[in-house]
Amino acid sequence: MSEMCEVIERYKAEGIAEGMAKGMAERSAEVAIELLKEKLSIEMIARATKLTVEQVKEIGKKNALI
């Protein structure tokens, strides 16, 4: 039974980690949108949000900001 509990705990931890990563990515996108609205450079936004330049461009295009 102990092995089963370990498996459950491992999957639980993985789920929490995935959820946190998704939340952080969504927040980075929200910040990028606000910075694009303020007309900051794509390179500066990428550095500030830890997104790639390509990701910032995609977010900008998706939200009609570039």
C-alpha positions in Angstrom: 0.0 0.0 0.0 2.9 2.3 0.7 4.1 2.1 -2.9 0.7 3.2 -4.1 0.7 6.2 -1.8 4.2 7.2 -3.2 2.8 7.0 -6.7 -0.2 9.1 -5.9 2.0 11.7 -4.1 4.4 11.8 -7.1 1.5 12.4 -9.5 0.1 15.0 -7.2 3.4 16.8 -7.1 3.7 16.7 -10.9 0.2 18.1 -11.3 1.0 21.0 -8.9 4.2 21.7 -10.8 2.4 21.7 -14.1 -0.3 24.0 -12.8 2.3 26.4 -11.4 4.2 26.5 -14.6 1.0 27.2 -16.6 0.0 30.0 -14.3 3.5 31.6 -14.5 3.4 31.4 -18.3 -0.1 33.0 -18.4 1.1 35.8 -16.1 4.2 36.4 -18.3 1.8 36.7 -21.3 -0.4 39.2 -19.4 2.7 41.3 -18.5 3.9 41.2 -22.1 0.6 42.5 -23.3 0.7 45.4 -20.9 4.3 46.2 -21.9 3.4 46.1 -25.6 0.6 48.5 -24.9 3.2 50.8 -23.4 5.3 50.5 -26.6 8.3 48.9 -25.0 10.6 47.1 -27.4 10.0 43.4 -28.1 13.5 42.6 -27.0 13.1 44.4 -23.6 9.8 42.7 -23.0 11.4 39.3 -23.8 14.1 40.0 -21.2 11.7 41.3 -18.6 9.2 38.4 -18.9 11.7 35.6 -19.7 9.7 34.9 -22.9 11.5 34.5 -26.2 11.3 37.3 -28.8 9.2 35.0 -31.0 6.7 34.4 -28.1 6.4 38.1 -27.5 5.8 38.7 -31.2 3.2 36.0 -31.3 1.4 37.5 -28.2 1.5 40.9 -29.8 0.0 39.7 -33.1 -2.6 37.6 -31.4 -3.7 40.7 -29.4 -3.4 43.1 -32.4 -0.6 45.1 -30.7 2.0 44.7 -33.4 
